[in-house]
Amino acid sequence: MNTTERLAQAQLDAYNAGDIDAFAACYAADVEVYMLGGELLYRGRDALRAQYGPYFEANPNLHAALLNRTIQGDFAIDHEHVTGFAKGGELFAVAIYEVREELIQKVWFIK
């Protein structure tokens, strides 16, 4: 397993465990998170923690099932089925992770 795949899996495992510390540790201090097409959602590990910490607390049964993963160089492309929302429902999403210097540097979401 290369670094890109290892980090994609580590952040997915931490997401499913609701472990904000392990989740944030997979990302660069200056990570940039976008919607595909260019909209910047937030920048920085602190912003990532602020986004996901309360999200994990509000949704303790959250689970992202990996439907497919493609690794291409420094990029991991994950297709996920997310369930366990406190308010019910489900979500299918695609996340693209760019890994540089042993951490996830950029993320693009397609929902």
C-alpha positions, 0 to 999 in steps of 0.5 A: 500500500503506497502513501496515497492509499494509506492516507485515504484509508486512514482518514476513512477509518478515522471518519468511521470511528468519529475520531477527530484527532486521527482524522485531522492528523491525515491532513496538512496544516494548510489543507484546502477543501473544495467542491469540484469546480472550484468553490473553496469550502475551507482552508487549514486543519483548524477549519477542518477540525471545526467542520468535522468535530461537531459533525462527528459529535452530532452523528455518532453512527456515521459510516462511510462505506467505500464503494470504489477506490482508484489510486493514480499517482498522488491522487486517491479517488473514493466513491462512498455511501454515507449513512448513520446521520442523526436525522436519517437519510444517506449520501453518495459522494465522491472525494478526490484526495491529493497527497503531498509530503506525506499528508493530504494537501487538497480535497475535492468533493462531488456530491 
